[in-house]
Amino acid sequence: MKSYLSFFKNSRFQAALASAGVTALFITVAVSASTTISGNISTGGTLAVTGASTLTGLTTMAFASSTTQSLTGNLLVNGYATTTGSNGNFATQGSASSSSLTVNGAASILGLTTMAFASSTTQSLTGALLLNGNATTTAATGSFSTFGTLAVGTSTASTTIAIIVSSTATSTLSLQSSSATGGGCIQFESANAKGVFFSLFATSSGFARFQTGTCQ
């Protein structure tokens, strides 16, 4: 019994026991510090995180770079532009006079695009151009066709297919040909016989001639 008591009273044992207690305390503090930090972290170098990071508060980054971003909510850019997390739509907010979306480069838009007001110096289309669903240019030939009245200089409507030219001065219809012997000609279809045509043209003597047949 005395030998046990003398062993516990031995200074070397007490020193070893104290050292073990201090080591355990430091390990506990180190583990606790690595999992929970109640204060700020300031580093003059790089902060490397190999696992997932969860940030529950506001995070301010002066400069940030990432190859991929995944958000479950909205993305706000300076508080004005946002993507809606529920549907992925992109919207820019602001007054009509100051809000703009600028794209420096090619932009690919797949789907119907509605623009209330649009301005462009050049348009290039690979398909047909429809105006309110009625007028169209045919992409295959470049011809322009209109399903209705073609009005120039007036908004006068017509219940039939017509060409209306209106001007405060003399309204001129000019028919010219690049050929020296081509000239201009107006062709009519008979009102009573389908497929029967008449033509009106000017002769070299200056007289107008109206005859049966198509323009040549």
C-alpha positions in Angstrom: 0.0 0.0 0.0 2.8 2.3 0.9 4.5 1.6 -2.4 1.3 2.8 -4.3 1.2 6.0 -2.2 4.9 6.7 -2.8 4.3 6.1 -6.5 1.5 8.7 -6.7 3.6 11.1 -4.6 6.5 10.7 -7.0 7.3 14.1 -8.7 7.9 12.4 -12.1 4.4 10.8 -12.1 2.8 14.1 -11.1 4.7 15.9 -13.9 3.7 13.3 -16.4 0.0 13.5 -15.2 0.0 17.3 -15.5 1.6 17.1 -19.0 -1.1 14.7 -20.1 -3.8 16.9 -18.7 -2.4 20.0 -20.5 -2.1 18.0 -23.8 -5.7 16.9 -23.5 -6.8 20.4 -22.9 -4.9 21.7 -25.9 -6.3 19.0 -28.1 -9.9 19.8 -27.0 -9.3 23.5 -27.6 -7.8 22.8 -31.1 -10.7 20.5 -32.1 -13.2 23.0 -30.9 -11.5 25.8 -32.7 -11.4 23.9 -36.0 -15.1 23.3 -35.9 -16.6 26.4 -34.4 -15.3 30.0 -34.6 -17.2 32.7 -32.9 -15.0 35.6 -34.0 -13.7 37.0 -37.3 -11.0 35.3 -39.5 -8.4 37.5 -41.1 -5.7 36.0 -43.3 -3.1 37.7 -45.4 -2.8 34.8 -47.7 -5.0 32.3 -49.5 -7.9 30.6 -47.7 -8.2 27.1 -49.1 -11.3 25.0 -48.3 -11.3 21.5 -49.7 -14.8 20.6 -48.7 -18.2 22.1 -48.9 -18.6 25.6 -47.3 -21.9 26.9 -45.9 -22.3 30.6 -45.5 -25.4 31.6 -43.7 -24.9 35.4 -43.7 -24.1 38.1 -46.2 -20.8 37.4 -48.0 -19.0 40.3 -49.6 -16.2 39.5 -52.1 -14.3 42.3 -53.8 -13.1 40.0 -56.6 -14.4 36.4 -57.1 -13.8 33.9 -59.8 -15.6 30.6 -60.3 -16.1 28.1 -63.1 -19.6 27.1 -61.9 -22.3 28.7 -59.8 -25.4 26.9 -58.5 -28.1 29.0 -56.8 -31.4 27.9 -55.4 -32.8 31.5 -55.2 -32.6 34.7 -57.2 -29.4 36.2 -58.5 -29.2 40.0 -57.9 -26.7 42.2 -59.7 -26.3 45.6 -58.0 -29.9 45.1 -56.8 -31.4 45.7 -60.3 -30.9 42.7 -62.5 -32.2 39.4 -61.4 -32.8 35.8 -62.5 -35.9 34.2 -61.1 -35.0 31.0 -59.4 -38.4 29.4 -59.9 -38.3 29.5 -63.7 -34.8 30.7 -64.7 -36.1 33.8 -66.6 -33.8 36.8 -66.8 -35.2 40.2 -66.1 -33.6 43.7 -65.9 -35.4 46.3 -63.8 -35.4 50.1 -64.0 -37.1 52.9 -65.7 -37.9 52.7 -69.4 -35.6 55.5 -70.2 -32.5 54.2 -68.4 -32.9 50.5 -68.3 -31.0 48.7 -71.1 -29.4 45.3 -71.8 -26.2 45.6 -73.8 -24.6 42.6 -75.5 -21.2 43.1 -77.1 -21.0 40.2 -79.4 -23.2 37.5 -80.9 -26.4 36.6 -79.0 -28.3 33.4 -79.7 -32.0 33.5 -78.7 -33.9 30.3 -79.1 -37.6 30.8 -78.9 -40.2 33.6 -79.4 -38.8 37.0 -78.6 -41.2 39.9 -78.0 -39.9 43.5 -78.2 -42.2 46.4 -77.7 -39.7 48.8 -79.3 -36.6 47.8 -81.2 -34.0 49.6 -83.3 -31.2 48.2 -85.4 -29.0 49.4 -88.2 -28.9 45.9 -89.9 -31.0 42.8 -89.8 -30.1 39.5 -91.2 -32.7 36.7 -91.3 -32.4 33.2 -92.5 -36.2 32.7 -92.5 -39.2 34.7 -93.6 -40.0 38.1 -92.1 -43.6 38.4 -90.8 -45.2 41.8 -90.0 -48.1 41.4 -87.7 -48.7 38.0 -89.4 -49.8 39.5 -92.7 -46.8 40.8 -94.7 -43.8 38.5 -95.3 -40.6 38.3 -97.2 -39.8 34.9 -98.6 -36.4 33.8 -97.6 -35.9 31.4 -100.5 -36.2 34.1 -103.2 -36.1 37.4 -101.3 -39.4 38.4 -102.9 -41.7 40.7 -100.9 -45.4 39.8 -100.7 -48.3 41.3 -98.8 -51.6 39.7 -98.0 -53.7 42.8 -98.3 -53.3 46.5 -99.2 -49.8 47.9 -100.0 -50.1 51.6 -99.0 -47.4 54.1 -99.7 -47.6 57.5 -98.1 -51.1 56.8 -96.6 -52.9 54.8 -94.0 -56.0 54.4 -96.1 -57.3 50.9 -95.8 -58.9 48.8 -98.6 -61.3 45.9 -98.5 -59.6 44.4 -101.6 -56.1 43.7 -102.6 -54.8 47.0 -103.8 -51.8 49.3 -104.2 -52.4 52.8 -102.9 -49.9 55.6 -103.5 -50.7 59.0 -101.9 -48.7 62.2 -101.9 -49.2 65.9 -101.5 -47.4 66.3 -104.9 -47.9 64.3 -108.1 -48.0 60.6 -107.4 -45.8 58.9 -110.0 -45.7 55.2 -110.9 -42.5 54.5 -112.8 -42.0 51.3 -114.7 -38.5 51.0 -116.2 -36.3 48.3 -117.7 -32.5 47.9 -117.7 -32.9 46.6 -121.3 -32.7 49.2 -124.2 -35.8 47.6 -125.8 -37.6 46.4 -122.7 -39.7 49.4 -121.6 -42.6 49.3 -119.1 -45.9 47.5 -119.3 -49.0 47.1 -117.1 -50.8 43.8 -117.3 -54.5 43.2 -116.5 -56.6 40.1 -116.1 -60.1 40.2 -117.6 -62.8 40.7 -115.0 -65.1 38.2 -116.9 -62.6 35.6 -118.1 -60.1 33.9 -115.9 -56.7 33.6 -117.5 -57.4 36.2 -120.2 -55.0 39.1 -120.0 -54.6 42.6 -121.5 -51.5 44.8 -121.5 -51.0 48.5 -121.6 -47.6 50.0 -122.8 -46.1 53.0 -124.5 -44.9 52.7 -128.1 -41.6 54.3 -129.4 -43.7 57.0 -131.0 -45.0 58.1 -127.6 -48.6 56.8 -127.8 -50.1 54.4 -125.3 -51.2 51.1 -126.7 -53.8 48.7 -125.1 -53.9 45.2 -126.5 -54.9 41.7 -125.8 -52.2 39.5 -124.3 -49.6 39.6 -121.6 -46.6 41.9 -121.3 -43.6 40.7 -123.2 
